[in-house]
Amino acid sequence: MAQVRAKWLAFYSKQVEPVSREIFSHVEKMIIGTLIVSAGAHVSSSEPAIVLFGYLRHGLIGRGVMLFGVILLLLNFLDGLYKLARLNWHIAYQILMTVLYIALSVRLIQLILAFRGGE
């Protein structure tokens, strides 16, 4: 039994752990990017309760924050695509992962906006 456990731990440390760490890292970065995009969309769509700088237009600031979030999502996406391309997997799998990433990002933004604004 100890031998089976040792083999499982070796397999887990070499195969499962690095993959799960990469997946959770990309999901974490995606969530942060979508939160930033959602915050920018919320500020640009409605008048915020807190005014930090009275002379700045909220719509312009909101769009700037949204642009920053989109750039973060794009960089995370390109990093993930680069890592997938290095694995030498089939192009269909890479296209599927691309579509899923974009769909999940858009859906997360909609979900966060729905929770924040009750829309």
Secondary structure, DSSP 8 states (H G I E B T S, - for coil): -HHHHHHHHHHIIIIIHHHHHHHHHHHHHHHHHHHHHHHHHHHHHS--S--S-TTS-HHHHHHHHHHHHHHHHHHHHHHHHHHHHHTT--HHHHHHHHHHHHHHHHHHHHHHHHHHH--
